[in-house]
């Protein structure tokens, strides 16, 4: 989501509008909710939290998970273990995908993003396919 060049020296994430538009669309089409599994979940003085930063950048706040929008990463050091711990707390979640620049999970639920470019249009179809959807004009 957050291209590496978009993190300011203060560690404040600047999220591109293209990435947010695509994430909104993925959520609209699939009904998915956003949960963060990122070091940007760390609360730092004078740095907006990741939920505020992405909503300010244009994400519909209804697309955030309503009660628990972050895993416990990096408190739980292993990123996959942090996802598994979150899923154990939310057994109602039957399907998930990761939009990430780190291959911390298997291909069956990962859309690998270039860390320098962030979420792009080419990631939209792979994301919705992993969520079990197809587009009518394919």
N, C-alpha and C positions, 0 to 999 in steps of 0.2 A: 504494500500500500504506500509506504513512505519511501520514496527514492532516497538513497544514501546521501545524495547531494542536497536533499531538502531538509536535513536536520541541521538547524542553526548551531552555532558554537555554544549556545546556552542549553543545548539538548532539546530545544523546543521543536516539536514536529511541525513541519509545514506540509500540508497534504495537498496534492495537486487536484484541481477541480475535475480534470478528466477521470482520475481515479475514483473520486467521490460519485460522479455521475454513473460510472460503471457499477460501483458497489450498490448504489441505490437501485439500479436496474436489475441487478442480480437478485436483490432482496424482493423487489416487486414481482418479478417473474416466478420466483421460487417460494416465496414466503419465508425465506431464511432470515435468521437474526444474527447480528454481528456480536462476536465475542473476541476480545483481544487476547493474544498470547504473545506479548511483546515486552521488551525492556522499557518501552515507553509507558508501561503501566506503573513504573516507579514514580511516586509523587515527589517532585523536587520543588524547592522554594522558587517562586516567581516563574514557574513553568506551568502552563495549563495542562490539566490531566488529559489523557488521550481521548476520552469521550467528548469533553468540551471542545478539544481541538478539531475533531472530525465533524461534530455537529456544526461548529462555527464555519467549517469549510464546506458545508452543504449537505451532509448526510441527514436524512430524515431521522429524527430521534426515535421514531417508532420502529426503526430497523435495528436498534440496539436491543440486546436481550433485556427484557424488562426488569429483571431482579438481580442479575449476576453477569455483567458484561465483560468480566476479565477472568482469565485463569489465574492461578497463583504463581505463574512464572513472572519474574525470576526467583521468587522465594523458593519454589520447587525448581531446582537447577535444570533438570532435564525437561526440555520443552514437550516432548511426547508424554512424559509422565504427568506434566501439568494439565495437558488436555485430558488425559485419562482420568485424572482426579476430578476435573470439572464435570466430565461425563458421568462419573459415578455419583456426583451430587445432583445430577439432572437426568435421571433415567427416562424422562419423557422425551429426551432428544434421541431420535432414531437414526439420524443421518447428519454427517458433518463433513465439511471440506476445509482445507487450509489454503489460503492465498498467501504464499510466503516465498521469500528468497532463500530460505534454508530448507534443504530436503530432510527435515526432521521426522518425517512420517513416510509411509509407503505411497506409491503412485495412485492407489485406488481412491485416495481422498486428498491429493495434493495437486494444486495448480501452481507450478513453479514460476515465480515472478523474477524478472531481472532486477536485482537490487539497485541498480543505477537508474532504472527507468520507471519502476513502480508498476501498478496495475494498468494494463493497456487493453484496447479493444480485442486483440487476439486472445485474451484470457477469458472473455465473456462466454463463448460457446463451450470451451472445456469445463468451466465452472458449472454451468447449468446442466451439462451432461452428467457430471459427477453427482449432481443433485437429483439425477433421474429424470431430467426433462429434455425435450427436444424442441427446436423451433419449427414452426409449420412450413417455412419456406426452404428448409434444408433439402 
